Amino acid sequence: MFSYCEGYRVEGVTDATDPQWKQSSSSSGGRKQVGNEAKVVINPSIFRQVFYGDKYKTFVSYYSPLGPVAITIKLDDEIYKCLVYTEKGVELIEVPKWSVYRSFWRWVSNKDPSFYHIMCQIKPELRDFKLPMLRIPNLEDELMKIYEPSFSKVMKVGVLYCKEGQTTESEMLFNNSNNTSVAYNEFLNLLGDKVELKGFQGYNGGLDTVHGHSGSHSIYTRYGDVEIMFHVSTMLPFYPKDPKQIERKKHLGNDRIVIVFSDAGAYAPNSIKSKQTQSVFLVQPHRDSTSKFIENTIRRNAVDQNELEKCQEKYKDEFNAKQYSMSIATKEDVPQFDPPIPDPPIFNRDNRFREFILEKLINGSASLRQAPVFQTKTQREKNFVFLNFVNKYSK
C-alpha cells in the first residue's frame, strides 16, 4: 500500500490509517471507467488505419519548398487520400478525383490525374517542384517505422527491491541479491528471463553488453512486438563504499516507470528521488495471517543468514506467496491508462498476472509520452526518426 504523497494519483491500495488519503480525491481503489476522467487511448497511426495493406504511392524529398516531406497517396472510391508528413506533423487531406486538374491528353484518353497535379492541388507550394517517387523493397515496413516509431517498441523499466521497514532510497539501493526474499526472487522469475548481458543481442536498455560494467545479468522479456529490459537494482553493480550507489541510481533514476517490490508495509511514491520517474508500480506478496505469522517468527529467531535460508527452504510454501497485491502511483498530470486494476487488487502468481502487468507497463509508457513533462522530448524523437528516413531516401 502507498503512504500519502502529494501530487500523485493512486490506483489500488493506500494506507487507510493516513487521514490525508481520505481527504484526497487522488486515491481510487480499483478504478472504474466513469465520467470524463482523462484516459490515454492508444490508437494505430493514420497510416495503419488508412493505407496499410492497400495500393499507394509514396514521394519523399529533403529539399522541397515544404522542407523535408513524405507524401503518400491512394485512390479510394473516387477520393484521393493524401498523407502529408512534415516537421510540423502529419496531415490527412482528401481530394475528390473530379476536382484535380488533368492535362488535355489525359482528359481525352480518360486517364487519371498525374500524381504531380494531385500534390499541387493539396500543396500549391509544390507547383514548381517534382517530388521523386520512392521505389524501395519493404516500403511498407519502412513507412511503419516513421508513423509508428520503433522507440515505442522498446522499453526500459526499473525494478527496486524494498525490505520490510526500509523507507529511504539509499537503504533500498544497498540491497543485494544474496539477501533478498523468496517472494521477490519468484516475482523476478515471473517478470521475465534472466539473461547474460555480455554479448546480448536484444534491446539492452542502456546496459553495457560488451565490458560488463552494468553487471553480469539482468531480466529481459518480449511481449508481443515490444522488448522490455528491466534495470534490476539487486543485479546492477554494487560498491560498498558508495553511500549513494551512483551506478544503480544512474539507471533507475532515469526510468520513467519503476516497479517497487516491497516485502511488507507502506511505501511512499516519492521515495525515489528522480524527476524522470512518473509512475511507480508497487507489488507486494499477499499472504494469509498464518503464513505471515510463521514467516515473521522465523525471521525474528534466525541466528544468521545461513539459518534463515535453511528455514526458508524448509517452510518455502509459507515464504512463497501464492498471490500479489499491486497498486500504482502516477503523477497527477499523466493520463490514465488501461487495463484498470481490479478491486480488490489481488492477483494469483500466474501467467495472467504477468500479462496484466506487462500490458499495464506498455500502456503506461505510451501514456507518459503524452504527459506535459515529456511531450517536447517525444516530438523530438518522432522528428528525428522522420528526418533520418527522408534524408536516407532523398535523391
Number of C-alpha atoms within 10 A of each C-alpha: 23 23 18 24 17 13 14 21 22 29 25 26 23 23 17 13 9 12 10 14 20 14 9 12 10 20 20 17 18 17 17 12 11 6 6 6 10 12 13 18 13 11 8 10 15 15 19 16 10 15 20 15 10 12 10 15 17 21 21 24 23 21 15 16 15 15 12 20 25 25 21 21 22 20 17 16 9 11 14 18 22 24 20 21 20 18 16 11 12 17 13 15 13 16 16 14 17 12 11 18 17 17 12 9 9 13 12 9 8 10 11 15 17 14 18 16 18 23 23 18 16 15 14 13 13 17 13 10 14 16 21 14 18 18 11 9 8 8 12 17 10 13 19 15 15 21 18 17 17 13 13 13 16 18 21 25 23 24 24 23 25 26 19 12 13 17 15 15 17 15 15 20 23 19 18 15 14 8 12 15 18 16 23 22 14 14 19 18 12 15 19 19 15 13 14 15 23 17 11 14 8 15 18 20 18 11 22 16 19 11 11 15 14 22 18 16 19 23 20 24 18 17 13 8 8 16 19 24 24 26 28 22 26 22 19 24 17 19 13 9 7 10 11 15 19 15 17 23 21 10 21 29 18 16 24 22 24 25 24 23 22 24 21 16 16 19 23 18 27 21 13 20 13 14 12 15 22 24 26 24 24 26 22 24 22 22 17 11 8 9 17 14 12 13 17 11 11 16 16 9 10 14 10 9 12 10 14 17 17 12 16 19 14 11 15 15 11 19 22 23 22 17 17 20 18 25 22 24 26 23 19 16 16 23 20 21 21 19 14 16 22 16 14 12 16 19 19 14 18 12 11 11 18 17 14 15 18 19 17 19 24 20 18 23 21 17 19 26 19 17 18 12 15 15 13 12 12 16 15 13 13 19 18 14 17 24 17 13 19 20 15 11 16 18 13
